[in-house]
């Protein structure tokens, strides 16, 4: 489910965000200070993070 998510985003801890509707394209929305949208994106990331699994392949590399 999460691997089919077409968008890309980042949010910082100072209420800024960058959101690209299609992660493969460079155009998107951003704001240096829009707390509601940054919080919404951070909550989405949290839900995806909770569903994720540890990457055991990287443990072999000692990372």
PDB file with SEQRES, HELIX, SHEET and CRYST1 records, atoms N, CA, C and O in Angstrom:
SEQRES   1 A   63  UNK UNK UNK UNK UNK UNK UNK UNK UNK UNK UNK UNK UNK          
SEQRES   2 A   63  UNK UNK UNK UNK UNK UNK UNK UNK UNK UNK UNK UNK UNK          
SEQRES   3 A   63  UNK UNK UNK UNK UNK UNK UNK UNK UNK UNK UNK UNK UNK          
SEQRES   4 A   63  UNK UNK UNK UNK UNK UNK UNK UNK UNK UNK UNK UNK UNK          
SEQRES   5 A   63  UNK UNK UNK UNK UNK UNK UNK UNK UNK UNK UNK                  
HELIX    1 AA1 UNK A    2  UNK A    4  5                                   3    
HELIX    2 AA2 UNK A   35  UNK A   51  1                                  17    
HELIX    3 AA3 UNK A   56  UNK A   59  1                                   4    
SHEET    1 AA1 3 UNK A   8  UNK A  11  0                                        
SHEET    2 AA1 3 UNK A  17  UNK A  20 -1                                        
SHEET    3 AA1 3 UNK A  29  UNK A  31 -1                                        
CRYST1    1.000    1.000    1.000  90.00  90.00  90.00 P 1           1          
ATOM      1  N   UNK A   1       0.827  -1.190   0.000  1.00  0.00           N  
ATOM      2  CA  UNK A   1       0.000   0.000   0.000  1.00  0.00           C  
ATOM      3  C   UNK A   1       0.875   1.259   0.000  1.00  0.00           C  
ATOM      4  O   UNK A   1       0.672   2.154  -0.821  1.00  0.00           O  
ATOM      5  N   UNK A   2       1.825   1.329   0.896  1.00  0.00           N  
ATOM      6  CA  UNK A   2       2.655   2.523   1.004  1.00  0.00           C  
ATOM      7  C   UNK A   2       3.615   2.670  -0.166  1.00  0.00           C  
ATOM      8  O   UNK A   2       3.995   3.789  -0.511  1.00  0.00           O  
ATOM      9  N   UNK A   3       4.012   1.577  -0.776  1.00  0.00           N  
ATOM     10  CA  UNK A   3       4.925   1.650  -1.906  1.00  0.00           C  
ATOM     11  C   UNK A   3       4.236   2.194  -3.148  1.00  0.00           C  
ATOM     12  O   UNK A   3       4.911   2.590  -4.097  1.00  0.00           O  
ATOM     13  N   UNK A   4       2.923   2.221  -3.165  1.00  0.00           N  
ATOM     14  CA  UNK A   4       2.168   2.756  -4.293  1.00  0.00           C  
ATOM     15  C   UNK A   4       1.854   4.243  -4.123  1.00  0.00           C  
ATOM     16  O   UNK A   4       1.229   4.843  -4.997  1.00  0.00           O  
ATOM     17  N   UNK A   5       2.276   4.839  -3.018  1.00  0.00           N  
ATOM     18  CA  UNK A   5       2.026   6.265  -2.750  1.00  0.00           C  
ATOM     19  C   UNK A   5       2.815   7.103  -3.751  1.00  0.00           C  
ATOM     20  O   UNK A   5       4.045   7.048  -3.746  1.00  0.00           O  
ATOM     21  N   UNK A   6       2.150   7.877  -4.610  1.00  0.00           N  
ATOM     22  CA  UNK A   6       2.849   8.556  -5.698  1.00  0.00           C  
ATOM     23  C   UNK A   6       3.539   9.858  -5.300  1.00  0.00           C  
ATOM     24  O   UNK A   6       4.394  10.350  -6.037  1.00  0.00           O  
ATOM     25  N   UNK A   7       3.187  10.413  -4.167  1.00  0.00           N  
ATOM     26  CA  UNK A   7       3.702  11.723  -3.770  1.00  0.00           C  
ATOM     27  C   UNK A   7       5.006  11.607  -3.000  1.00  0.00           C  
ATOM     28  O   UNK A   7       5.401  10.530  -2.554  1.00  0.00           O  
ATOM     29  N   UNK A   8       5.661  12.750  -2.859  1.00  0.00           N  
ATOM     30  CA  UNK A   8       6.871  12.846  -2.044  1.00  0.00           C  
ATOM     31  C   UNK A   8       6.749  14.108  -1.202  1.00  0.00           C  
ATOM     32  O   UNK A   8       6.256  15.131  -1.677  1.00  0.00           O  
ATOM     33  N   UNK A   9       7.196  14.035   0.042  1.00  0.00           N  
ATOM     34  CA  UNK A   9       7.110  15.224   0.891  1.00  0.00           C  
ATOM     35  C   UNK A   9       8.169  15.186   1.971  1.00  0.00           C  
ATOM     36  O   UNK A   9       8.764  14.148   2.263  1.00  0.00           O  
ATOM     37  N   UNK A  10       8.384  16.349   2.550  1.00  0.00           N  
ATOM     38  CA  UNK A  10       9.173  16.444   3.766  1.00  0.00           C  
ATOM     39  C   UNK A  10       8.582  17.556   4.604  1.00  0.00           C  
ATOM     40  O   UNK A  10       8.023  18.522   4.086  1.00  0.00           O  
ATOM     41  N   UNK A  11       8.716  17.402   5.887  1.00  0.00           N  
ATOM     42  CA  UNK A  11       8.225  18.398   6.831  1.00  0.00           C  
ATOM     43  C   UNK A  11       9.299  18.590   7.892  1.00  0.00           C  
ATOM     44  O   UNK A  11       9.953  17.633   8.307  1.00  0.00           O  
ATOM     45  N   UNK A  12       9.472  19.817   8.320  1.00  0.00           N  
ATOM     46  CA  UNK A  12      10.476  20.050   9.353  1.00  0.00           C  
ATOM     47  C   UNK A  12       9.805  20.369  10.687  1.00  0.00           C  
ATOM     48  O   UNK A  12       8.581  20.478  10.761  1.00  0.00           O  
ATOM     49  N   UNK A  13      10.590  20.513  11.713  1.00  0.00           N  
ATOM     50  CA  UNK A  13      10.037  20.741  13.051  1.00  0.00           C  
ATOM     51  C   UNK A  13       9.761  22.216  13.327  1.00  0.00           C  
ATOM     52  O   UNK A  13       9.458  22.588  14.460  1.00  0.00           O  
ATOM     53  N   UNK A  14       9.863  23.050  12.306  1.00  0.00           N  
ATOM     54  CA  UNK A  14       9.541  24.473  12.457  1.00  0.00           C  
ATOM     55  C   UNK A  14       8.363  24.853  11.569  1.00  0.00           C  
ATOM     56  O   UNK A  14       8.241  26.000  11.139  1.00  0.00           O  
ATOM     57  N   UNK A  15       7.500  23.880  11.299  1.00  0.00           N  
ATOM     58  CA  UNK A  15       6.237  24.082  10.579  1.00  0.00           C  
ATOM     59  C   UNK A  15       6.386  24.323   9.079  1.00  0.00           C  
ATOM     60  O   UNK A  15       5.450  24.800   8.437  1.00  0.00           O  
ATOM     61  N   UNK A  16       7.526  24.005   8.524  1.00  0.00           N  
ATOM     62  CA  UNK A  16       7.709  24.121   7.085  1.00  0.00           C  
ATOM     63  C   UNK A  16       7.487  22.776   6.413  1.00  0.00           C  
ATOM     64  O   UNK A  16       7.588  21.726   7.048  1.00  0.00           O  
ATOM     65  N   UNK A  17       7.187  22.821   5.135  1.00  0.00           N  
ATOM     66  CA  UNK A  17       6.991  21.575   4.399  1.00  0.00           C  
ATOM     67  C   UNK A  17       7.251  21.788   2.910  1.00  0.00           C  
ATOM     68  O   UNK A  17       7.244  22.914   2.412  1.00  0.00           O  
ATOM     69  N   UNK A  18       7.476  20.689   2.226  1.00  0.00           N  
ATOM     70  CA  UNK A  18       7.544  20.626   0.765  1.00  0.00           C  
ATOM     71  C   UNK A  18       6.725  19.408   0.367  1.00  0.00           C  
ATOM     72  O   UNK A  18       6.928  18.320   0.906  1.00  0.00           O  
ATOM     73  N   UNK A  19       5.815  19.578  -0.560  1.00  0.00           N  
ATOM     74  CA  UNK A  19       4.960  18.484  -1.002  1.00  0.00           C  
ATOM     75  C   UNK A  19       4.947  18.454  -2.515  1.00  0.00           C  
ATOM     76  O   UNK A  19       4.649  19.456  -3.163  1.00  0.00           O  
ATOM     77  N   UNK A  20       5.272  17.299  -3.075  1.00  0.00           N  
ATOM     78  CA  UNK A  20       5.202  17.091  -4.522  1.00  0.00           C  
ATOM     79  C   UNK A  20       4.132  16.050  -4.795  1.00  0.00           C  
ATOM     80  O   UNK A  20       4.240  14.913  -4.335  1.00  0.00           O  
ATOM     81  N   UNK A  21       3.106  16.422  -5.535  1.00  0.00           N  
ATOM     82  CA  UNK A  21       1.993  15.523  -5.809  1.00  0.00           C  
ATOM     83  C   UNK A  21       2.478  14.249  -6.487  1.00  0.00           C  
ATOM     84  O   UNK A  21       2.031  13.153  -6.149  1.00  0.00           O  
ATOM     85  N   UNK A  22       3.382  14.389  -7.431  1.00  0.00           N  
ATOM     86  CA  UNK A  22       4.030  13.238  -8.057  1.00  0.00           C  
ATOM     87  C   UNK A  22       5.508  13.315  -7.707  1.00  0.00           C  
ATOM     88  O   UNK A  22       6.195  14.257  -8.102  1.00  0.00           O  
ATOM     89  N   UNK A  23       5.995  12.337  -6.975  1.00  0.00           N  
ATOM     90  CA  UNK A  23       7.373  12.342  -6.537  1.00  0.00           C  
ATOM     91  C   UNK A  23       8.374  12.374  -7.675  1.00  0.00           C  
ATOM     92  O   UNK A  23       9.523  12.766  -7.467  1.00  0.00           O  
ATOM     93  N   UNK A  24       7.975  11.975  -8.862  1.00  0.00           N  
ATOM     94  CA  UNK A  24       8.873  11.954 -10.011  1.00  0.00           C  
ATOM     95  C   UNK A  24       8.973  13.315 -10.705  1.00  0.00           C  
ATOM     96  O   UNK A  24       9.779  13.485 -11.620  1.00  0.00           O  
ATOM     97  N   UNK A  25       8.166  14.274 -10.280  1.00  0.00           N  
ATOM     98  CA  UNK A  25       8.200  15.617 -10.872  1.00  0.00           C  
ATOM     99  C   UNK A  25       8.731  16.612  -9.858  1.00  0.00           C  
ATOM    100  O   UNK A  25       8.626  16.393  -8.651  1.00  0.00           O  
ATOM    101  N   UNK A  26       9.300  17.699 -10.343  1.00  0.00           N  
ATOM    102  CA  UNK A  26       9.900  18.679  -9.451  1.00  0.00           C  
ATOM    103  C   UNK A  26       8.933  19.753  -8.970  1.00  0.00           C  
ATOM    104  O   UNK A  26       9.228  20.429  -7.984  1.00  0.00           O  
ATOM    105  N   UNK A  27       7.803  19.934  -9.619  1.00  0.00           N  
ATOM    106  CA  UNK A  27       6.877  20.970  -9.177  1.00  0.00           C  
ATOM    107  C   UNK A  27       6.088  20.497  -7.965  1.00  0.00           C  
ATOM    108  O   UNK A  27       5.779  19.314  -7.824  1.00  0.00           O  
ATOM    109  N   UNK A  28       5.771  21.452  -7.094  1.00  0.00           N  
ATOM    110  CA  UNK A  28       5.034  21.101  -5.889  1.00  0.00           C  
ATOM    111  C   UNK A  28       4.714  22.332  -5.069  1.00  0.00           C  
ATOM    112  O   UNK A  28       4.918  23.460  -5.518  1.00  0.00           O  
ATOM    113  N   UNK A  29       4.221  22.116  -3.888  1.00  0.00           N  
ATOM    114  CA  UNK A  29       3.869  23.197  -2.958  1.00  0.00           C  
ATOM    115  C   UNK A  29       4.855  23.202  -1.806  1.00  0.00           C  
ATOM    116  O   UNK A  29       5.352  22.157  -1.388  1.00  0.00           O  
ATOM    117  N   UNK A  30       5.130  24.388  -1.303  1.00  0.00           N  
ATOM    118  CA  UNK A  30       5.994  24.491  -0.130  1.00  0.00           C  
ATOM    119  C   UNK A  30       5.585  25.712   0.678  1.00  0.00           C  
ATOM    120  O   UNK A  30       4.955  26.639   0.169  1.00  0.00           O  
ATOM    121  N   UNK A  31       5.946  25.687   1.899  1.00  0.00           N  
ATOM    122  CA  UNK A  31       5.752  26.834   2.772  1.00  0.00           C  
ATOM    123  C   UNK A  31       6.769  26.748   3.903  1.00  0.00           C  
ATOM    124  O   UNK A  31       6.979  25.672   4.463  1.00  0.00           O  
ATOM    125  N   UNK A  32       7.398  27.857   4.244  1.00  0.00           N  
ATOM    126  CA  UNK A  32       8.335  27.825   5.367  1.00  0.00           C  
ATOM    127  C   UNK A  32       7.624  27.798   6.720  1.00  0.00           C  
ATOM    128  O   UNK A  32       8.240  27.481   7.737  1.00  0.00           O  
ATOM    129  N   UNK A  33       6.329  28.129   6.736  1.00  0.00           N  
ATOM    130  CA  UNK A  33       5.610  28.153   8.011  1.00  0.00           C  
ATOM    131  C   UNK A  33       4.111  27.982   7.783  1.00  0.00           C  
ATOM    132  O   UNK A  33       3.379  28.960   7.630  1.00  0.00           O  
ATOM    133  N   UNK A  34       3.677  26.753   7.762  1.00  0.00           N  
ATOM    134  CA  UNK A  34       2.244  26.443   7.695  1.00  0.00           C  
ATOM    135  C   UNK A  34       2.017  25.238   8.598  1.00  0.00           C  
ATOM    136  O   UNK A  34       2.031  24.097   8.134  1.00  0.00           O  
ATOM    137  N   UNK A  35       1.808  25.489   9.879  1.00  0.00           N  
ATOM    138  CA  UNK A  35       1.774  24.406  10.867  1.00  0.00           C  
ATOM    139  C   UNK A  35       0.735  23.323  10.613  1.00  0.00           C  
ATOM    140  O   UNK A  35       1.014  22.147  10.849  1.00  0.00           O  
ATOM    141  N   UNK A  36      -0.439  23.677  10.146  1.00  0.00           N  
ATOM    142  CA  UNK A  36      -1.485  22.667   9.956  1.00  0.00           C  
ATOM    143  C   UNK A  36      -1.077  21.657   8.888  1.00  0.00           C  
ATOM    144  O   UNK A  36      -1.234  20.453   9.088  1.00  0.00           O  
ATOM    145  N   UNK A  37      -0.562  22.126   7.771  1.00  0.00           N  
ATOM    146  CA  UNK A  37      -0.162  21.219   6.688  1.00  0.00           C  
ATOM    147  C   UNK A  37       1.062  20.402   7.088  1.00  0.00           C  
ATOM    148  O   UNK A  37       1.123  19.206   6.804  1.00  0.00           O  
ATOM    149  N   UNK A  38       2.035  21.027   7.739  1.00  0.00           N  
ATOM    150  CA  UNK A  38       3.229  20.300   8.179  1.00  0.00           C  
ATOM    151  C   UNK A  38       2.846  19.203   9.174  1.00  0.00           C  
ATOM    152  O   UNK A  38       3.389  18.100   9.120  1.00  0.00           O  
ATOM    153  N   UNK A  39       1.929  19.498  10.067  1.00  0.00           N  
ATOM    154  CA  UNK A  39       1.467  18.506  11.045  1.00  0.00           C  
ATOM    155  C   UNK A  39       0.746  17.356  10.344  1.00  0.00           C  
ATOM    156  O   UNK A  39       0.935  16.196  10.709  1.00  0.00           O  
ATOM    157  N   UNK A  40      -0.078  17.665   9.343  1.00  0.00           N  
ATOM    158  CA  UNK A  40      -0.787  16.635   8.588  1.00  0.00           C  
ATOM    159  C   UNK A  40       0.199  15.694   7.902  1.00  0.00           C  
ATOM    160  O   UNK A  40       0.017  14.477   7.936  1.00  0.00           O  
ATOM    161  N   UNK A  41       1.233  16.239   7.285  1.00  0.00           N  
ATOM    162  CA  UNK A  41       2.232  15.408   6.616  1.00  0.00           C  
ATOM    163  C   UNK A  41       3.029  14.592   7.622  1.00  0.00           C  
ATOM    164  O   UNK A  41       3.323  13.423   7.370  1.00  0.00           O  
ATOM    165  N   UNK A  42       3.382  15.180   8.747  1.00  0.00           N  
ATOM    166  CA  UNK A  42       4.122  14.448   9.775  1.00  0.00           C  
ATOM    167  C   UNK A  42       3.293  13.296  10.334  1.00  0.00           C  
ATOM    168  O   UNK A  42       3.835  12.227  10.616  1.00  0.00           O  
ATOM    169  N   UNK A  43       1.992  13.497  10.497  1.00  0.00           N  
ATOM    170  CA  UNK A  43       1.118  12.424  10.975  1.00  0.00           C  
ATOM    171  C   UNK A  43       1.027  11.300   9.941  1.00  0.00           C  
ATOM    172  O   UNK A  43       1.013  10.123  10.302  1.00  0.00           O  
ATOM    173  N   UNK A  44       0.964  11.657   8.668  1.00  0.00           N  
ATOM    174  CA  UNK A  44       0.950  10.634   7.616  1.00  0.00           C  
ATOM    175  C   UNK A  44       2.241   9.821   7.671  1.00  0.00           C  
ATOM    176  O   UNK A  44       2.210   8.593   7.590  1.00  0.00           O  
ATOM    177  N   UNK A  45       3.369  10.503   7.807  1.00  0.00           N  
ATOM    178  CA  UNK A  45       4.648   9.808   7.908  1.00  0.00           C  
ATOM    179  C   UNK A  45       4.653   8.866   9.116  1.00  0.00           C  
ATOM    180  O   UNK A  45       5.141   7.741   9.016  1.00  0.00           O  
ATOM    181  N   UNK A  46       4.123   9.308  10.237  1.00  0.00           N  
ATOM    182  CA  UNK A  46       4.069   8.476  11.432  1.00  0.00           C  
ATOM    183  C   UNK A  46       3.283   7.194  11.217  1.00  0.00           C  
ATOM    184  O   UNK A  46       3.685   6.130  11.689  1.00  0.00           O  
ATOM    185  N   UNK A  47       2.167   7.287  10.507  1.00  0.00           N  
ATOM    186  CA  UNK A  47       1.370   6.090  10.221  1.00  0.00           C  
ATOM    187  C   UNK A  47       2.142   5.121   9.319  1.00  0.00           C  
ATOM    188  O   UNK A  47       2.109   3.910   9.537  1.00  0.00           O  
ATOM    189  N   UNK A  48       2.828   5.648   8.321  1.00  0.00           N  
ATOM    190  CA  UNK A  48       3.624   4.797   7.435  1.00  0.00           C  
ATOM    191  C   UNK A  48       4.775   4.165   8.212  1.00  0.00           C  
ATOM    192  O   UNK A  48       5.075   2.986   8.028  1.00  0.00           O  
ATOM    193  N   UNK A  49       5.417   4.943   9.076  1.00  0.00           N  
ATOM    194  CA  UNK A  49       6.542   4.449   9.873  1.00  0.00           C  
ATOM    195  C   UNK A  49       6.101   3.292  10.759  1.00  0.00           C  
ATOM    196  O   UNK A  49       6.833   2.313  10.904  1.00  0.00           O  
ATOM    197  N   UNK A  50       4.925   3.390  11.349  1.00  0.00           N  
ATOM    198  CA  UNK A  50       4.415   2.333  12.227  1.00  0.00           C  
ATOM    199  C   UNK A  50       4.163   1.032  11.470  1.00  0.00           C  
ATOM    200  O   UNK A  50       4.281  -0.049  12.047  1.00  0.00           O  
ATOM    201  N   UNK A  51       3.823   1.119  10.206  1.00  0.00           N  
ATOM    202  CA  UNK A  51       3.570  -0.073   9.403  1.00  0.00           C  
ATOM    203  C   UNK A  51       4.846  -0.669   8.813  1.00  0.00           C  
ATOM    204  O   UNK A  51       4.823  -1.787   8.298  1.00  0.00           O  
ATOM    205  N   UNK A  52       5.932   0.048   8.880  1.00  0.00           N  
ATOM    206  CA  UNK A  52       7.166  -0.408   8.232  1.00  0.00           C  
ATOM    207  C   UNK A  52       7.849  -1.508   9.041  1.00  0.00           C  
ATOM    208  O   UNK A  52       7.518  -1.745  10.203  1.00  0.00           O  
ATOM    209  N   UNK A  53       8.804  -2.170   8.404  1.00  0.00           N  
ATOM    210  CA  UNK A  53       9.558  -3.219   9.070  1.00  0.00           C  
ATOM    211  C   UNK A  53      11.024  -2.812   9.116  1.00  0.00           C  
ATOM    212  O   UNK A  53      11.467  -2.028   8.276  1.00  0.00           O  
ATOM    213  N   UNK A  54      11.776  -3.317  10.062  1.00  0.00           N  
ATOM    214  CA  UNK A  54      13.212  -3.017  10.092  1.00  0.00           C  
ATOM    215  C   UNK A  54      13.897  -3.542   8.832  1.00  0.00           C  
ATOM    216  O   UNK A  54      13.531  -4.599   8.318  1.00  0.00           O  
ATOM    217  N   UNK A  55      14.865  -2.823   8.348  1.00  0.00           N  
ATOM    218  CA  UNK A  55      15.592  -3.229   7.134  1.00  0.00           C  
ATOM    219  C   UNK A  55      16.784  -4.097   7.558  1.00  0.00           C  
ATOM    220  O   UNK A  55      17.861  -3.589   7.869  1.00  0.00           O  
ATOM    221  N   UNK A  56      16.568  -5.390   7.561  1.00  0.00           N  
ATOM    222  CA  UNK A  56      17.628  -6.307   8.002  1.00  0.00           C  
ATOM    223  C   UNK A  56      18.763  -6.376   7.010  1.00  0.00           C  
ATOM    224  O   UNK A  56      19.871  -6.770   7.375  1.00  0.00           O  
ATOM    225  N   UNK A  57      18.526  -6.006   5.768  1.00  0.00           N  
ATOM    226  CA  UNK A  57      19.591  -6.032   4.757  1.00  0.00           C  
ATOM    227  C   UNK A  57      20.712  -5.045   5.106  1.00  0.00           C  
ATOM    228  O   UNK A  57      21.878  -5.310   4.815  1.00  0.00           O  
ATOM    229  N   UNK A  58      20.373  -3.933   5.713  1.00  0.00           N  
ATOM    230  CA  UNK A  58      21.386  -2.958   6.090  1.00  0.00           C  
ATOM    231  C   UNK A  58      22.183  -3.368   7.328  1.00  0.00           C  
ATOM    232  O   UNK A  58      23.301  -2.892   7.525  1.00  0.00           O  
ATOM    233  N   UNK A  59      21.630  -4.230   8.148  1.00  0.00           N  
ATOM    234  CA  UNK A  59      22.358  -4.709   9.333  1.00  0.00           C  
ATOM    235  C   UNK A  59      23.618  -5.474   8.943  1.00  0.00           C  
ATOM    236  O   UNK A  59      24.624  -5.420   9.650  1.00  0.00           O  
ATOM    237  N   UNK A  60      23.565  -6.173   7.841  1.00  0.00           N  
ATOM    238  CA  UNK A  60      24.741  -6.914   7.355  1.00  0.00           C  
ATOM    239  C   UNK A  60      25.885  -5.957   7.090  1.00  0.00           C  
ATOM    240  O   UNK A  60      27.049  -6.317   7.271  1.00  0.00           O  
ATOM    241  N   UNK A  61      25.568  -4.730   6.660  1.00  0.00           N  
ATOM    242  CA  UNK A  61      26.586  -3.732   6.360  1.00  0.00           C  
ATOM    243  C   UNK A  61      27.086  -3.019   7.621  1.00  0.00           C  
ATOM    244  O   UNK A  61      28.066  -2.276   7.565  1.00  0.00           O  
ATOM    245  N   UNK A  62      26.426  -3.240   8.740  1.00  0.00           N  
ATOM    246  CA  UNK A  62      26.817  -2.588   9.987  1.00  0.00           C  
ATOM    247  C   UNK A  62      26.386  -1.125  10.043  1.00  0.00           C  
ATOM    248  O   UNK A  62      26.995  -0.314  10.741  1.00  0.00           O  
ATOM    249  N   UNK A  63      25.335  -0.800   9.305  1.00  0.00           N  
ATOM    250  CA  UNK A  63      24.845   0.590   9.285  1.00  0.00           C  
ATOM    251  C   UNK A  63      23.770   0.750  10.337  1.00  0.00           C  
ATOM    252  O   UNK A  63      23.218   1.839  10.495  1.00  0.00           O  
TER     253      UNK A  63                                                      
END                                                                             
